[in-house]
């Protein structure tokens, strides 16, 4: 007999396969990494059953649900659940609270397909609360250090070379600045929070009790950091990463022009370059008010010329002009102010090799 699970830690640490039987509209608002949505009811059916429940009560709503999901529709859904269960014998199914919907799916699987498949007791809500608590506990119990630095110093590259790096921008699928949108979209905010929590859980299970993360604002694109983590970030000590202006220009050229253009072409094919150009121009226009009219017009001309040349010949050299202009005239003064404001919290500053060595030693001493 299948044993329902309340061991949420085991589920997330070991990436247990799960099928979410909630409606697609619920799934889209937030789910867990790697989970497959195989709903008991589609959005329209769920809405009709919900209306019936409000007007006529639970018994009538259950009867309507059985009418809507019957015959060929029911057989097709049971087949999808059975296929998942056979492919993932170590998995689970769940609904919102681990109640009626997951019980029905579990019963139909047993009666119609002969498969005894376990549920997650407490469902989505219990697992979500577990992950929220995971973040809060880590903030309260672990040692965190922020990695700061001017735009283009390669903070994310440093983080990915550390065993205890927490890549918030990676989880948000966004580079964190006004120019940070990727060719692919961002996760729902709940998904973003869940990814951070699972990352923390897995690293702590490996014995990691100190984490390095980039100094971020609360919002990374459309994703917002968990409140306890963001509040902690206002106090955590900092390490400041330095690099030359030339090195930063080259890195931004690679990340925000060469690699981003290739990403757009990979995702969108023949339309990729046009969409990439529009994204770059939109990003500049988004900071127009902060740049001021004259400076924005000047940068816009440089960017348009660079994009035109890139479109004609593939050459990206002209992009350096607007990149350097934005750094020197806009981003650097802003970051210099931030550095001064946070100066008392900076415990080390240096270029990449020195910062990596310092953070690794710091981790070994306090790990």
N, C-alpha and C positions, 0 to 999 in steps of 0.2 A: 504494500500500500504506500502511495506517495506521501511523503511527510512535508507539510507546509513549513516554510522557513520564516523565522524572525531574525536570522543571523545576517543582518544587513552588511556588517563588516566583511564577512566572507563573500557575499555577493559581489561587492564592489572591488575588493582586493583581488579576486580571482576572475573578474570579468565574466561572471556566470551569464550565459545567454538568457535573455528574457523577452517574452512577448507581452506587449501592452495591449490590452483588449478594450481600452477606452476609445471613444470616438476620435476621428482624425482632428477635429477642432481642439479637443483637449490635449492631444499629443503635440500639436503644433505650438501650443503655449509653453511647453516644457516637458522634457523627458530626460532619460539617462543615456550616457555614451553607449553606442552599439545596440541599443534596444530596437526591436522591430514592432511596428504598429500593425496588429491584426485584429481589428475591432469586432466586437460582438454586434454593434449597431453602427451604421454610418451616421453622419451628422443629421440628415433629414429624419431618419428613424428615431434617433435619440431625442430630437426636438419634439416630435409627435408624442413619444412616450412621456416626456417631461410635462407637456401640456396636459395630457390625460391624467397624470399623477396629481397635478394641482387641482384639476376640475372634478375628478371622480375617485381619486384615492389610489392606494398602492395596488390593490387587487385588480382593478380595471387596467392599470398601467402595465402590470405583468402580463395580463391576457393579451393586450394590444401588442406588446413586445413579441410574444410568441406567434401572433398572427403575422407580424411584419417580417420576422425572421423564421421562415418555414419553407418547406419544399426545397426547390433548387437552390434558393439563396442560403438556406441553412446548410444544405449539403456541401455547397461550395466553401462556406466559411469553416465548417468542420474539417474539410479536406486540407485547407491552408494551415489550420492549427495542428492537425495530425502530421503534416509534412514537417512543420517546425519542430514538433516534439520528437519525431523520429530522428531528425538531423541533429537535435540538441538534447540528448537524454539527460544531461546534467543541468538543464535549464529550469526556468520557472515561468509562470504566467501571473499577471496582476491586473487589477482595475484601480479605481481611485482609492477606495478604502479597504480593499480586500474583501468586499461584501458580495452582493447579489450577482453582479455581472461576472466576476471571476468564478463564483460558485457554479453558475450556469454553464460557462465554458468548460470548467473542469468536469461537470457531470455529463455534458454532451460528449466530450472526448472519451469518457469512460464507457458510456452506453452505446455510442454509435461507432467508435473506432477502436474500442478495447484498450485505450491508453490511459493509464493512471498517472496523471501529470500534476506535480505540486504547484501550489500557489505561494505567493509572497503574502504572508499574513500582515494585515495593516495596509497593504497596497502601496500605491504611489505616494500617498500622503505620509506614511510612516518612513519610507525611504528618503523622501525629500527632507523631512525633519531631521533624520539622522545625518544627512549631508550638511545641513545648515549648522547643526551642533558640531560637526567635525571641523568646520572653519572656525567657529567661535572658540572651540577648545584649543586649536592650534595657535590662534592669536594669543590666548591667555597663557599657554604653557611653553611655547617655543621662542627661540631667539630669532629675530628677523633683522636684516640689514638691507637698506635701500641702495640701489645703484643709480646714481645721478650722473649728469654730464650734458654738455651742449648737444644740440641736434646733430646727428650724423656721426657721433663718436663710436657707434657700434655696440650699444649697451645690450641689445638682444643677442648679438653674437657672443658676448662674454657669458651671458646667462646660460646659453645652450652648451657651453663648455664646462659648466659646473654641475656636479651631481646633485647639488642642493639648490639649483636655480628653479625659480617658479616663473614660467613664461606667461605672464598675464595677457600680453598682446597675442601670443600664439593661441591661447584659449579663446580670445575674442575675435580671432581672424581679422585683425586690424592693427596697423602700425602705430596707432596712438596719437598721431598728429592730424592737423587739418588735411594733410595729404595722404592719410593712412589707409583709406579704403582699398580693399583688394578687388580682384576681378570676380571673386565669389563672395556671397553674402555673409553676414554675421549670424551667429547663433541667436536664438531667443535668449533673453536675459537669464531665465531660469536654467537653461542649458549651460550658459557661461558659468554661472555660480556652481552648478553641479560638477563641471569639468575641473574647476579649481579645487573643489572639495575632494574629488577622487584622486587628483594629483597629490594633494597634501596627505591623504590617507595612505597612499601607496609609498610615498617617500618616508613617512614616519614609520611605517611597518618595516622598512629597511634600516631603521635606526637613525634616520635623519631628524635632528631636533633644532637645526638652524637652517633658515631659508634666506636666499638672496632674491630680491625682486626689484624690478625697475620702479623708480619714482614716477608715479602716474597721478593724473587727476582722477576724480571719482568716475568720470565717463571715459571709456575707451571706445570711440565711435558711438554706437547705439547701446553698448553694454555698460552697465553700472557695477562697480565693485561691491562686494558684500560690505555692509556698513561697518561691521566690527573690524574687518581688515583695513578699510580705508581710514577709520579713526586711529587704528594702530600706526598707520603709515605717517601720521602727523607727528609721531613721537620717535619712531625707529631711528637708530644711528644710520649715517650715510657714508658711502664710499663714492668719490667723484672720479669719473673716467675722463681722461683728457686725450686730445688728438689735435694735430695741426689742421688749419683751415683747409689746406689742399687735400689732406687725407679724408676729411669730412665731405668735401665736395665730391670726391671720387666715389665714396661709399653711397652717398645719396643718388648720384648719377646711376650707379649700378642697381640700387634697390628700387628707386622710385621711377626710373626711366627704363633701363635695359630689362631688368627682371620683370617689372610690372607690365611692360609692353608685351613681353613674351607670354606672360600669364594670360593677358587679355586675348591674345591670338590663340593660345591653346584652348581657352574656354569658348571663345566666340568665333573662331575661324576667320573667314574673310572680313568680317565686320570688326575684328579685334582692334586693329590700329585706330579706326575712327572712334570706337568706344573708349579706348585708352586716351586718345587726345581730348575727348570731351571730359573724361574724368579729371585729367590734369588741369584743364582750364576751369572746370567747376571748382576744384580745390583752391585754386588761386582766387577765384571770385568769392569764395566763402570767407576769405580773410580781407576782402576789399576794405571794409569799414575800418578794420584795425591797421591796415597798411596806410590808409589815406589815399585820396584820389590820384595825386601826381605819381606817387610811388607805384600804386597799382597799375596805372596806365603804362609806366615804363617797364615793369616786370611782364605785363601782358604782351607787349610788343616783342620782347626778348623770347618769351615762351612760344608765341605764335611762329616766329621766325625759325626757332629750333625745331618745332613740330613739322613745319613745312619742309625743312631740309631733311629731317628724319624720314618723312613720308616719301620724298623724292629719291634719296640715295641710301637711306639706312644709317647715315652718319649721326652720331649723337653729341658731337663736340660742342655745338652751340648751346646745348642745355646748361653747360657749366656757368654761363653768364647769369641766368636768372637764379640758379641755385646759390651761387656765391652772393648775389645781391640780396636774396632773401635771408641768408644766414647773417651777413654782416649788418644789414639794416633793420632786420625784424626779429629773427629768432635769438641771436646772440645777446642783444641788450636785455631781452626778456629773461633768458636763462642766467645772465650775469646777476640780475636782480634777485632771482630765486636762490642762486648760490650764496649771495650775501645774506639773504634772509635766513637761510638754513645753515649758515656757516658754523654755528656752534655744534651742530650735530655731525659735521663731517670729520670722520676719524682717520681718513686716508685719502690721498689724491695722487694720481699718476696715470701713465699710459697703460695700454692693454696688458703687456707682460707683467708689469709691476702689480697692477690691480688683480689680475688672475692669481698671481702668487700670494698676494696678501689675503684674498678671500679664501683660497684653499687652505692656507695656514690657519686663518681665523676659524674656519670650519672644523679643522682637525683638533684645534685646541678646545673648542667649545662644543664639539659634536658629542 
